[in-house]
C-alpha cells in the first residue's frame, strides 16, 4: 500500500474543495474519475453519489460519510479511522468486524 496521494484530477479536486454536488453532476454525466489511493481525510462527503466509485486504498480518516450509500463502491484496502459513518451503507463484502477495526484502529479494510 502506497502513501495516499493528492491527485491533480479535476473531479478529485472538487471533492477536496467540498463541491460534492458538482462532482456528482460531472461524474454522473460520464466523466471518469479514479479515486483509488487518494487522500480524502476530513472531507465532508455526505452528499456523495458513490455508486461504482473506485475508492480502493483510499484514506478516509475523519471523513464525514454519514448517510452515504457505499454499497456499490470499491472500498478494498480503504481506511476509515475516526470517520463519521452513521447511516452509511457499506458493501456486503465487508464484515461489521472489518469496518469496526478500520474505524477504531485505522486498519485497511479487506473483502471476504
Residue, then its C-alpha position, 0 to 999 in steps of 0.5 A: x500500500x502506497x502513501x495516499x496521494x493528492x491527485x491533480x484530477x479535476x473531479x478529485x479536486x472538487x471533492x477536496x474543495x467540498x463541491x460534492x454536488x458538482x462532482x456528482x453532476x460531472x461524474x454522473x454525466x460520464x466523466x471518469x474519475x479514479x479515486x483509488x489511493x487518494x487522500x480524502x481525510x476530513x472531507x465532508x462527503x455526505x452528499x456523495x453519489x458513490x455508486x461504482x466509485x473506485x475508492x480502493x486504498x483510499x484514506x478516509x480518516x475523519x471523513x464525514x460519510x454519514x448517510x452515504x450509500x457505499x454499497x456499490x463502491x470499491x472500498x478494498x484496502x480503504x481506511x476509515x479511522x475516526x470517520x463519521x459513518x452513521x447511516x452509511x451503507x457499506x458493501x456486503x463484502x465487508x464484515x461489521x468486524x472489518x469496518x469496526x477495526x478500520x474505524x477504531x484502529x485505522x486498519x485497511x479494510x479487506x473483502x471476504 
